[in-house]
Amino acid sequence: MKLQLLAAMALATPLFFTSSVRAENPQDLEKLLSTGECIQCNLSGVNLSGAHLIGADLRGSKLQGANLVGANLEGADLTGANLAGANLTSAYVTNVNLKQTNLNGVNFTRATINDSNVYQASMNDLNLTDAKIFNTGIGIGGEGEDAVIPDWK
């Protein structure tokens, strides 16, 4: 009886400790985590909080609603990616290529954003509460004469 109980517990234990990292396409997530590259992947809703994605190649990837709280994206290439509604609270976004990226509704609360390329990025409804932004064309305003439009290409 004790042996059966132990066997049942051993089989059930993984059900109680499921991974917090999930994505629409688990193969894409595995590819990103093992190679640091996932071009045009579907990572919508993925939980990568605290992840070290330094130099990751995520060009054209779908990251809508992704949890990137506290993630380090230094040097990552997100050209043409869709991050609509993603949470980048306290994320480290330095030398990141966000050219032509959909950043609508992204939460950058307490994020550090340095020297990142946001040329032609869509940036409606950003949350920039307590964000530290240096040498990056993100600012409060719109398309008026005071808008910050970077000259990067």
PyMOL commands that set and color helices and strands:
alter all, ss='L'
color gray80, all
select helices_A, chain A and resi 2-16+26-35
alter helices_A, ss='H'
color red, helices_A
select strands_A, chain A and resi 92-94+112-114+132-134
alter strands_A, ss='S'
color yellow, strands_A
deselect
rebuild
show_as cartoon
